[in-house]
Amino acid sequence: MERIINIIKNKNGNEILNFSKVLTEEERFSTISLLKGLDIDRDILKKEGSKLTGKERKDFYENRQQLDACLNYFLITCIRNYEELKKIETKHESYISNPYYSYISTNNFEPLVNFYKLFPPNYLNKVIKDLSKERFRNINFKVLWKFYENNWVEFDEEFFVRSLFNLQGFDNNHFDDAEFLLAHTELINKVFCKFYKYEIPILDLIKANSIDYSNGLSAKANVYWTEVFKILIKKNAFTNRSIVMHLLESLLNNWKKPHLDWHVRLLELFHPTKDELITNQSTLFSVLGTGQTSLINYVILNIKTIYTNKEFDTSLFIENVPIIFSNDKTAKSILVVLEIIENILTNSFKIPLDYREKLCLLFIQSDSKIQEKAAKILVNYFDDKDLVTILSPFLSNLKKVAKDILKVDNLTSENFDNIIAEKKSFNEIALISNWDELLFQIGTCIRTKSAVDIELFFDGIIQLQSNIPSDYINQIRPYTKPLFAKFYESDSLTAFTLFLESWTNKNDEGFSKMDFKYIPFLGKKAKMTFLKLKDKNTLPFISTPTHEPFFVHPKILLERLLQYENSNTKVDLEDLIVACNRILITELNVDYSKGVENLKGYYSDAIGYLFGVSNKINFTNETLPLWTQITRIKNPNGNFSEFERSKALNYPSVVNPFNISFNIEKDTNKYATWYRLILDNNWNYTWYNKEKAIRQETIFYNTASIEKASRVDIENQLSLNPNYIDPLICRYIPDTATGNEVGGFEECLYPMQFILVNQLLIYHSGWLYVAVCLLFEKKISRDLASEYINLAITRNENLDEFAKILSKLINDKFAPINRLIEYLDKPNHSKEIKHFQFLVLSNCIKNFDKQNLPTNSKKVVQYYKELQNDLKLNIEDEVEEKIIEIKK
């Protein structure tokens, strides 16, 4: 042992090799055992470096790193085949480490080469195969290339390319890598120039001592490799210009945008010639269809340089270019395209008359220069036959300059009084009627993770108890085996999995260990299902949905309550509350007085009130949570002074509708500035607001006192109280419209999507959530909010308060004005939608602070005047005065 330690301390590869090369098999295995048991800090250095500082600390860890490499090399020299290589592995709790893989990821390959010259390896191809399967384990490329040069490994193009571009460690140097490549011309052609084929990790953060990164710490690998390319291009290393063609073709790959943007930057370094562009023009035209703004802009700039060439395929260009006409992020490129089209037409090139329909797509664009150019081309180069008919879908979006050129002065749109929002149908949900359907439903629940599907399963199993086969555990095992092996952050899947576990294990102990933070009712319902099976209770849950997507029909609610009363079984309060939350309100206009009068339970007065049989509020301490729900559902705008004598006096939405105050705070540090949305009582649970959020018992559903969920559980939460969602969706308001992470993106996506798809009504402060979505950084959230606003307008909802909320967010700089402009620029708005937009802009201008105007405030005034002109409205005095004031 002493000798081995001294050899490692000497850090001499030759000494290590001389020792191990003469060992017998038994001695080698014995040495491996000794080496694996060595601890560098304990047995060699005899101290730790964690408490050292400065140069002493740096020297300690550099020395330790060298000793670690020697220890690993010592182990490697004791193995002769792949089986022995596996023996030097160490199994940890959650991973396996192998000193061989650590060693070959470093630059210190000469000792290894010396060892392999004595003992040629027959196992390296297996090592390469192992490495190719792992994302975060790699071999240093110089080591790999040395192995290849010595014929110790077979050539695998993809693995070699990925190994070359996968930068490891902290001491990467692009000058050294460029020099290495220049010294191996075969390597440039055989490996380096094949990078375009593979989605290599050039977006990873790396460290290099040769580049001065702006943040002083790290940058993405593409910055590093760009510097390598610059050196190689300067040294004329690329003798074959086919790389230009390959890079152009690679732009068609369905890869991440930043990766393709890097390929564009490389193309700019190579400066494609006009001949190369002409040769690859069909590829250029195809790139237009990718929808990627940066790629389209690059391609159009190159097309501009070649469209006058006699080899330019004008017909193919004309055929392909309309695909970008509706892209609202390529305005500059579209103007270049229109310049090219006009030049082509000027030179007597004939374009079919039906091309006018494609040109009309340009009127979707909000840019007045694009509309002006398109209008001139239509008027100057095409027959005006039926032009007004072709233009009709775009009339409401035409700018004044385009209208004047096209001579279509009047805004024409459908009479809004005749526009009726599509009435959403609520189809009855089919019940599970046999064991096969129940078995199939298990798979459905796992796939959809929907609370409604899970609840239907619970209801089905309760009703089909007598039909459950004796070998049910074996029959459901294909589903339960993968389920039981995982931990789920989703309450939905956790509740479902716990039920299946309880059902197969015949005990409910698992529920006592689980805290359902996001959907506590679903966890409770899962446990109640198990208990119903245990007691052979076939009474249905009151809250199980009867009509799509999650509603309970009033008639069936009454039938279920009577079932409980006839069996002399008490109805669970929360089950009843959720059923009332889900009541299909459109069916409450039927006379249910006969059925309601038959009810005798503690809930009879409350159900009578909900069904319109009585208007008297008569609650007890027990029924208070039920009453606070049904009163708000029955009359969302009501004020219920009756609750002022209850403990729920100050609970949100109980006495008065849910209206929450908010303000915007400026948050600045040396790196950035945010405008934070602060809700009263920290309603949206943000870290920035130090105020502690006050919550009530979760059974008071309109107080939304549960935790914010993610993805699946968000929609399942909302499905438990769909008739008054304002308080809950306000919990999901992010405190900033820019610079969010994944959580913020989800918060402005899933609730908004749920509300729109199911056409749910918002009454009060829920509109603040919609306003934030309309101004949010992710376009999909803005589009969903825009659709919902338009839907609300078609339902003749009063959006005056919403207009005030939206204008306050804009004026207080919560989000850039351009995001509001994006909504204003959406095509084909009816007059009524334009009236709403006019109201928003009017509110913005009225509340402008001359000393603190938001950026691009001039656009608000500009769009206000355009809408005022389109709608033939007079400018309000207050607005006119404010416009004059801010101009001074």
C-alpha positions, 0 to 999 in steps of 0.5 A: 500500500505504501509503495502504491501511494508513493507512486501516485504521489510522484505523479509519473505515468511511466512509473505507474505503467512500469509497476502495473505492466509486470503484475500477474492477473491475481496481483492486478486484481489485488491492486485494483481492490487497493486502489478502489479503497484509496481516498485521496484526502484521507490516505494521500493528502491527509487533509481537506482543502475546503477551509483553505483560501487564496493561492494555497486553496488553488494549489491544493485543488490543482495538486488534488486533480493531478493525483486523482488523474494518476489514481484513475490511470493506475486503475486503467493500467491494471485492466486488459479487457472490457469485463475488467473495465467494468470491475473498476466501476463503483456503484453509488446510490443513484449512479455508477462511476468509472475512473476510465470515463473520467480519465478519457474526458481529459487532455492527458492522453499520452500515458494512455497511448503508451499503455495501449502500445504495450497492451492493445485494447480490444474493447474501445468500440464497446466503450464508444458504444456505451458513451454514445448512449449517454448525454452527459458522459463524453470522451475528449476528442483529442483522445478519441482521434489518437485512438482512431489514428492508432486503429484502436476504434472504428470511425463513427461519424456521428459520435466523432462529430458530437465528441468534437463539438461537446466542450468539457471543463473550464480551460477550453481554448479556441486558438488551441482547437483551431491549431489542432484542426489545422494540423489534421486536415483529414479531421477537418473534412472527415469530422469537422465539416460534417457538423451540419448533419447533427443537432450538436450541443452548441447551445450549451453553456461552456467556459473558455479561457480564450474568450472575453465573454460579456458577462465575464463567466460563460457563454454558449458553445456556438460563440466559441465555435464561431471563433474557431470557424473565423480562424479556419476561414482566414487560414483557407482551411475549407477547400471545398465550398460544398459546406455553403450548400450543406449549411443552406440545406440545414436551415430546413431542419426542424431544430431549435431556432438559436441553432439555426440562427448560428448556421446563418451566422456561419453562412455570413462568414462564408459569404456565399457567392451569387453563383452559389446562391443561384445554384441553391435558389430552390433551397432558399425558396423552401426556407421561406416556408419554415416560418422562422423570422431570422431565416426568412430575413436572411434568405430574402436579403440574399434573393435580393442580390440575385433576382436580376440574374438571368438564371433566377427562377422567377416563377418559382419565386413568385409561387413560393413567396406568398407564404410569408405574406401573413407573417407579422414579424417579417415586415422589412423582408416583405417590403423587399419582396414587394420591391422585387415583385414590382420590378418583375412586373415592370419588366413585363413578367406575366403573373396570373390574375388569381395572384391578387388573392395572395397579394391581398393577404398583405392587408392582414399586416398592420404596417401601413407601408406594406399595405400601401405598396401592395395596394399600388401593385394591385392597382397598377399591374392587375385588372380591377375586375372583382377586386372589391370582392377579393378585398372584402375579407380584409376591408376592416383591417385596411389602413387609410392610405391603402383605402385611398389607393384602392378607392374603398373608403367606407368600413364595411362589416357585418351588422354586429346585431346579427352576429351571434356567438356560437352557443356551446352545446353540453352533451350528456356524458356516457356512464361506464356500464361494464367491466371492460369499459371500466378497465379501458377507463383506467388507461384513459385516466393515465393518458388524459390525467383529467379529474373528470375522467378520474371521477367517472372512473370512481363513479363507475367502479362504485356502480359496478361493484358486483361485476368486478372479477375476482382476478381484477388485480391481475387484469389491472397490473399492466396499468398499475405496475408503471404507475406504482413505480413513480412519484407524481407531483400532480394531485390528479395522478397521485389521487388516482394511483393511491386509489388503485394501490388501496384497492389492490392492497385492500387498505387505505394507509397511503392516503394518510401519508399524502398531502393534497395541496392542489386538488384536496377534494380529488384526494378525498374523493379517491379515499371515499371511493375505496371506503364505498367499495369496502362498505359495499355502498353503491350510492353515487357521488353527487358531484360526478359530472353528467354533461360535458365538459364537467357540469352537473345537470340540476335534474340528476343532482336532485335524483342523487340527493333523493337516493341518499335520503331514501337510503337514510345516508348523509350527503357529504357537504363538500361533495354537494358543494362541488356539485352545486359549483358545477351546476349546469346553469342554463338548465336552472330555468326549468321548474324543479319545485316538485323535486325540491319540495321532496328534499328533507336534508340539511341542504334543502333550503340551499337547494331550493334557493339555487333552483329558484324555488325560494329567495330566502337565505337561511344558513347554519354554521354547518351549511355556511360554505354551501350557501356562500357558493350557491348565492354567488353562483346564482347571482354573481353581481349580488351583495349578500348582507346576510353573511355579515353576521357569519364568520365569512364576513370578510371572506373574499366574494362572500358578501360582495363580488370579487373585486381586488385592488392592484398597483404597479411597482417599479423594481430595478437593479443594476441588470434590469428593470421590471414593473411588478403587478402587486395584488392586494393581500398578495393574492397571486402568491408572488415572492416579490410581494412580502405581504402574507397571503391570507387563506381560508378553509378550502371548502369555501371554494370562492376564496380560492384558498388552495395552492397554485398548481401546474399544467394538468392540475390547473385545469382540474382545479378550475373544473371544480368551480367553473361558474365563478372562476374570478378568484381562482384565476387571479391566483395565477396572475404573474407579477411581471409581463416580461422575464418569466420562467416556466411557471409564469408561462404556464400561469398565462396559458393553461387557465386562459386556454381552459376559460376560452375552450369552455367559454366560461364567464368572467364577471369581476376581477377575473378580467385582470387576469385576461388583461395580463394575458393579453399583454404577456410575453408569450404570443400564445397567451396574447392570442388566447386572451384576444379570442376570449375578449372577442367572444365576450363582445359577441355575447354583448358583455359590458367591458367598460371596467375591463377597458379601464384595467387594461389602460391602467396596466399600459399607462403604468408600464406593466407591459410594452405598448406594442403588445396592445398594438398587436391586438389592435392590429388583428384583422377582420374586427367587427365595428363592435370590437373596434368600439371596445378598442377605441374605449381602451385607447381613450382611457389610456390617453385620458390617464397619460402622465406627461412626465411619465409617458410609456414608451411608444405612447404616440402609437396610442394616439395614432391608433386612436385617431385611425379608429376615430376616423373609421368609426366616424366618431367625435374626439372627446374634449378630455382626450383632445385636451390631453393630446394637446398637452402631451405634445407641448 
